[in-house]
Amino acid sequence: MAIPDFLEDTVKDYSQQATAAYSAPINTDTFTGRKFVAGQDPMQTQAAALATQGVGSYSPYLQAAQTAQTQGAGALGQSAQTIGGLGALTGPQAYQPFMSPYQSQVIDATLSEFDKSRLAGQQQIRDAAVSSGNFGGGREGAMMGQYNADSLADRSALQASMLQQGFGQANQLAQQNFSNQGAIANAQQGLAGAFGNQMNQQFGLSDFGRQGMGQDINALGTLGSVNQAQEQALLTADQQAAQTGAYEPYGRLNQYGNMLTGLSGGMQGQQYAAEPVSDPYANALGAATGVAGLFGQIYGGRKFG
């Protein structure tokens, strides 16, 4: 199709502009590359550092809890052993270990003194018999027999009394020892319970510290992600502006060419339409919330949003 005379200069101008525009390469570096990707926000860096530090932070508490558990088990075992030994401290023979090893010596010495005192009494009976002229007589014999019988009875009573006293003291000591051992067993059980409480406290401190750190990490990660989203939105807006500027001459030439085609009676091509511009902040924030959710999941904290 022939170009109308009144359009020849215009077509030449279009041709020159198109040649200049399409012969020059597009510098894509102006709207592509890492410079349009927002870096990690300082809060995110801090959250990541805390998360790294927090790995294994519960170990000292766990070790302390395990130590307390071992000590508690030992105290409980000692208590069981003590309770098991209480059976040997009961029964009719329980008093024997507490009998004084010197009791027989004390009894022998006491009875010896008793016998000596009774000899003096016998001598008095003899002296009285001599004075009355009945020495060797029946009356002296009767008095001496009665005296010896009484002495034997008194001696037996004295010995029995001392044996009973020793038994009573030994029995009291046995009962006291039984009570003492029971108190020791109770104290050992109480100590085991104290170690159990300490173990639970260590576990609680571990959970408390981990939850607190998790909340800090979640908060820092969330706020940092929001800041990162804002920065990414600005970079994306700059990227879109640079890209639009780079392709603007081609859109203008496209419209220029379609106008010329229409004026010359030909069929116009497809009209140039700039790519729709999305909301950069909304897109960046959507990505940021996903990142923030990861920070929240590290320690089981609450997710963003």
SVG drawing of the C-alpha trace seen along z (x, -y; Angstrom):
<svg xmlns="http://www.w3.org/2000/svg" viewBox="-9 -17 42 95">
<polyline fill="none" stroke="black" stroke-width="0.4" points="0.0,0.0 1.3,-3.4 2.0,-6.0 0.0,-9.2 2.1,-12.2 1.1,-14.1 2.4,-11.2 5.8,-10.7 7.7,-13.0 5.9,-11.6 6.6,-8.0 10.3,-8.9 10.4,-10.4 8.7,-7.3 11.2,-5.1 14.1,-7.1 12.8,-6.9 12.0,-3.2 15.4,-2.4 17.1,-4.4 14.9,-2.8 15.1,0.8 18.8,0.7 19.7,-0.3 19.7,2.6 17.6,2.3 19.7,2.1 17.9,4.5 20.3,3.8 18.3,0.7 15.3,2.8 16.7,6.3 19.2,7.7 19.7,8.1 19.6,4.4 15.8,4.7 15.6,7.4 15.3,6.1 18.0,7.3 17.3,8.8 16.1,6.3 18.3,5.8 15.4,7.1 15.3,10.3 19.1,10.6 18.7,10.3 15.9,12.8 18.0,15.3 21.0,14.7 18.7,15.3 17.4,18.5 20.9,19.7 21.9,18.9 18.7,20.6 19.6,24.0 20.5,26.2 20.0,23.4 17.9,25.8 20.8,28.3 22.1,26.9 18.5,27.0 18.1,30.5 21.4,31.6 20.5,30.1 17.1,31.8 18.8,35.1 21.2,34.6 18.3,33.8 16.5,36.9 19.6,39.1 20.0,37.7 16.3,38.1 16.4,41.7 19.5,42.3 17.7,40.7 14.6,42.8 16.7,45.9 18.4,45.2 14.9,44.6 13.8,48.0 16.9,49.6 16.4,48.0 12.7,49.0 13.7,52.6 16.1,52.6 13.4,51.7 12.2,55.3 15.4,56.3 14.8,53.8 11.5,55.5 10.7,58.7 11.6,60.3 15.4,60.2 15.6,56.6 16.8,55.4 19.9,57.6 22.3,55.4 21.6,52.6 22.4,54.6 25.4,53.0 28.5,55.1 29.5,54.1 26.2,55.3 27.5,58.6 30.5,57.0 28.3,54.5 26.0,57.4 29.0,59.5 30.5,56.6 27.2,55.7 26.6,59.3 30.1,59.6 29.5,56.6 26.2,58.0 27.9,61.3 30.5,59.5 27.8,57.6 26.0,60.8 29.1,62.4 29.3,59.6 25.7,60.5 26.7,64.1 29.5,63.1 27.2,61.0 24.9,64.1 27.9,66.2 29.1,63.5 25.7,63.2 25.6,67.0 28.9,66.9 27.9,64.2 24.7,66.0 26.4,69.3 24.5,70.9 27.4,71.1 27.1,74.2 23.6,74.8 20.3,75.3 19.2,71.7 22.3,70.5 21.8,73.0 18.2,71.9 19.1,68.2 21.9,68.9 19.6,70.9 17.0,68.2 19.6,65.6 21.1,67.5 17.7,68.2 16.8,64.5 20.2,63.6 19.7,65.9 16.2,64.5 17.5,60.9 20.5,61.8 18.2,63.3 15.9,60.3 18.8,57.9 20.1,59.8 16.7,60.0 16.2,56.3 19.5,55.4 18.7,57.7 15.3,56.2 16.7,52.7 19.2,53.6 16.5,55.2 14.3,52.2 17.1,49.8 18.0,51.9 14.4,52.1 14.0,48.4 17.1,47.9 15.8,50.4 12.5,48.5 14.4,45.2 16.6,46.6 13.5,47.9 12.0,44.4 15.2,42.8 15.5,45.1 11.9,44.3 12.6,40.6 15.7,41.1 13.6,42.9 11.1,40.1 13.8,37.5 15.3,39.5 11.9,39.6 11.5,35.9 14.9,35.3 13.8,37.4 10.7,35.2 12.8,32.1 15.0,33.3 11.9,34.1 10.7,30.5 14.1,29.3 13.9,31.4 10.5,30.0 11.7,26.5 14.6,27.0 12.3,28.3 10.0,25.2 12.9,22.8 13.9,24.5 10.4,24.1 10.1,20.6 13.3,19.5 12.5,21.2 9.1,19.7 10.4,16.2 13.1,16.5 10.5,17.8 8.3,14.7 11.3,12.4 12.2,14.2 8.7,14.1 8.3,10.4 11.6,9.4 11.0,11.7 7.5,10.3 8.5,6.6 11.6,7.2 9.5,8.8 7.1,5.9 10.1,3.5 11.5,5.7 8.2,5.7 8.2,1.9 11.7,1.8 10.8,4.4 7.8,2.4 10.0,-0.7 12.5,1.3 9.7,2.9 8.2,-0.4 11.6,-1.7 12.0,1.4 8.6,0.9 9.4,-2.7 12.7,-1.8 11.1,1.0 8.3,-1.3 10.8,-4.0 12.8,-1.5 9.8,-0.2 8.1,-3.6 9.7,-4.5 8.5,-1.2 4.9,-1.8 5.0,-5.3 6.3,-4.1 3.7,-1.4 0.9,-4.0 2.7,-6.3 2.8,-3.5 -0.8,-2.5 -1.8,-6.1 0.0,-6.3 -1.4,-3.0 -4.9,-4.3 -4.3,-7.6 -3.0,-5.7 -6.1,-3.5 -4.5,-0.3 -5.5,2.0 -4.1,0.9 -2.1,3.4 -2.8,4.2 -2.7,1.1 0.2,1.0 -0.9,1.4 1.5,1.0 1.6,4.0 -0.7,3.6 1.1,2.4 0.4,4.4 0.5,3.1 4.2,3.6 3.6,3.3 0.8,5.9 2.9,8.4 5.9,7.8 3.8,8.0 2.3,11.3 5.8,12.7 6.9,11.1 4.1,12.7 5.3,16.1 8.8,15.3 7.4,14.0 5.4,17.2 8.6,19.2 10.2,17.1 7.1,17.8 7.3,21.6 11.0,21.8 10.0,21.8 6.4,22.5 5.4,18.9 2.3,17.2 2.3,16.7 2.1,13.3 -1.4,12.2"/>
</svg>
